[in-house]
Amino acid sequence: IARGENETLGQYLLRKQDHQRSTHRPSTAMSIRMVNPNNKYYDVYWYNEHRSPSRIFKGPIKPKSMRSTNSYQGHIFYFTEHGASPEDELWRFQVTKGINIYIFEPVQDEADSFYVETMKQKQFLEEYQAKLAVHGSIITQFLEEYQAQTGRAWIHHYPRPRPMLNMWSVDQGIGHIHKIVTKETPWLCVPAEGVQCERDMTEMEMEVEVISQEPRIFVIENVISDAEAQLVIDLATKKLQRSRAGGDGGLEDETRTSQTAWLDRSEHVVLDSIYRRAADILGIDEALLHTDKNVESMQVVHYGAGQEYKAHHDFGDHGEITSRFSTLLFYLNDMVDDESGGQTLFPKANGGKGISVHPGK
């Protein structure tokens, strides 16, 4: 499908999707929160009797903490003592429609404040789902309002202050364009000893275009040059390892079969320029885009034929206040053709029908 002469990138991607038969269908996926109310570690497993092995380790859960994840109705999870045999189950639950919070039993101290607040949230959510919601604490009022406004259960930390960093508005509707200016123009070649590099040092305007309001999705055209993309590929190729899912270093998991490398902005002057350009795109002070402040290292992901990362939350699953709130994706390759894959799917966008896009470099 060819792009129209006066068509924006966002208009083209959405029109292209409308013309293609989507394989995505609304599913039984739902967001859940697993809660450990006790002052000790446990290990979490996913159980599926139709698979071999049937018990898949999903990682530990910290004392008095929570883990939020994307799951499906009917899925079974269970807890064991930390480091115990996978067969030594302590407690299990099955994901059930309308129930978003699952609290480990038995509870060591039912008077503990963490447990009491968690139970308030759980009770409210279950009563709300059954249309028996009751008003009470500030927490339940917030949960009720959030559920009513969005149709989704709140599964993250509460209370949480409003984000302090910029988030581009989508209130103007799909197709709205935020115009930004950056002095960090693309490198047309890679600077090195004995190599003369061209770089247009005049300011460059970029357009951040809204293609979805819920969740917020934007596309930006011509973000990196061919030379910059190739440099990132070259630096990352030496470091590629099997991708891992989850926090605290993560685990190898069948839900994520790609390869990943991490690059720091300090590794090359071109990477530093990309970080500075990213700061302008996000509307955030570039001084905050360091790993000891508000950003991670650059995550470079390579997908071979048939590899994928299944539906997941990008905000992290620890339930703490400090959490990823924005992801900026750079595509290092263009699609060879409409069937070659490589798209990013947002399954909850477009009223649950999903949006699948590959904007190219």
C-alpha positions, 0 to 999 in steps of 0.5 A, spaced: 500 500 500 503 506 497 503 512 501 499 518 499 503 524 497 500 529 502 499 523 507 502 524 514 505 518 517 500 517 522 494 517 517 498 512 512 499 507 518 492 507 520 489 507 513 494 501 511 492 497 517 484 498 515 486 495 509 489 489 511 486 483 515 488 483 522 489 477 525 488 480 532 482 478 536 479 481 542 481 476 547 481 473 555 487 477 557 486 481 563 491 485 568 492 482 574 496 483 581 499 478 585 500 480 592 505 478 597 503 480 604 508 476 608 515 478 610 518 473 606 520 471 599 516 466 595 517 463 588 512 464 583 510 459 578 505 459 572 502 452 571 499 449 565 498 441 565 498 441 557 505 443 557 512 440 558 514 442 563 508 444 566 511 448 571 514 455 569 518 459 574 516 466 573 521 469 578 521 471 586 516 476 589 519 480 594 516 481 602 510 485 602 510 487 595 506 486 589 507 484 582 502 486 576 502 482 569 498 481 563 495 474 564 489 471 561 482 468 564 483 461 566 491 461 567 494 458 574 499 461 578 502 458 584 507 460 590 512 456 593 517 457 599 523 461 596 528 456 593 524 450 594 522 444 589 517 447 584 512 441 586 512 443 593 506 448 592 504 453 598 498 456 595 495 457 588 490 461 584 486 461 577 485 468 574 478 469 574 474 474 570 472 480 574 478 479 579 484 483 579 488 482 585 490 475 588 493 475 595 497 470 598 495 465 603 496 464 609 497 471 611 502 472 617 499 478 620 492 480 618 493 487 622 499 489 618 497 495 615 500 493 608 495 487 608 489 491 611 490 496 605 491 491 600 484 487 602 481 494 602 483 494 594 481 487 593 474 488 596 472 494 593 474 491 586 470 485 587 464 488 589 465 493 584 465 488 578 459 485 581 456 492 581 455 492 589 461 497 590 461 501 596 464 508 598 469 508 604 476 510 604 480 515 599 483 509 596 476 505 594 473 512 591 479 513 587 479 506 584 471 507 583 473 513 579 478 510 575 474 504 573 468 508 571 472 512 567 477 507 564 473 501 564 480 498 567 482 496 574 487 500 577 493 495 578 499 499 580 501 503 586 496 507 590 497 513 592 501 515 587 503 523 585 502 526 578 507 525 573 512 530 574 515 529 567 512 531 560 507 527 557 504 529 550 497 531 550 492 527 546 486 531 548 486 534 541 484 527 538 487 522 533 491 526 527 493 532 532 501 534 531 505 536 536 511 540 533 518 540 536 525 543 534 531 540 536 539 542 535 541 535 535 540 533 528 542 526 525 549 524 523 550 523 516 556 518 517 559 516 523 565 520 526 572 517 527 579 518 527 581 520 520 574 520 518 570 527 516 563 527 517 557 531 515 552 534 520 547 539 518 548 544 525 541 548 523 535 546 527 531 541 525 523 540 526 520 534 528 512 532 528 509 528 534 503 525 531 497 522 535 495 515 532 491 513 539 488 516 545 488 510 549 493 508 550 497 514 548 501 512 541 505 517 537 509 516 531 515 521 529 518 520 522 525 521 520 528 520 527 535 517 526 539 517 520 541 510 516 548 512 519 546 512 526 542 506 525 547 502 522 552 504 528 547 502 533 546 495 530 554 494 530 555 496 537 549 492 539 551 486 535 557 484 539 553 484 546 546 480 543 544 475 548 537 472 549 532 477 552 529 476 559 523 478 561 521 481 568 525 485 573 531 484 577 535 482 571 529 478 569 529 470 566 529 467 560 522 466 558 518 463 552 514 469 552 520 473 549 524 469 544 528 475 541 536 477 543 537 484 547 543 488 548 544 494 552 548 501 550 549 507 554 549 514 551 557 515 554 559 509 549 559 514 543 558 521 541 553 519 536 549 515 542 549 521 546 546 525 540 540 520 540 539 521 547 539 529 546 534 528 540 530 523 544 530 528 550 527 534 545 522 529 542 519 527 549 520 534 552 524 532 558 531 535 560 536 531 557 540 532 563 535 527 566 536 522 561 542 518 565 541 511 568 542 514 575 536 519 574 530 518 569 532 513 564 535 506 562 540 504 558 538 504 550 535 497 549 537 494 542 532 488 540 533 483 535 528 479 532 529 473 528 524 469 523 518 467 528 521 471 534 516 475 538 515 478 545 508 477 547 503 482 550 506 485 556 506 491 560 512 496 559 511 500 566 514 494 570 511 489 575 514 491 582 508 496 583 512 501 586 512 509 585 518 509 581 516 506 574 517 507 567 511 511 564 514 512 557 517 508 551 520 511 545 522 506 540 527 507 534 526 502 528 533 500 525 530 497 519 524 498 514 519 493 512 522 489 506 514 488 504 507 488 508 508 481 509 515 481 512 513 482 520 516 486 525 510 491 527 509 493 534 502 491 536 498 495 541 492 490 543 488 494 547 488 500 542 482 502 537 477 499 542 480 493 543 481 491 536 488 493 536 493 497 532 499 494 529 504 499 526 511 499 523 513 506 521 520 504 519 526 508 520 
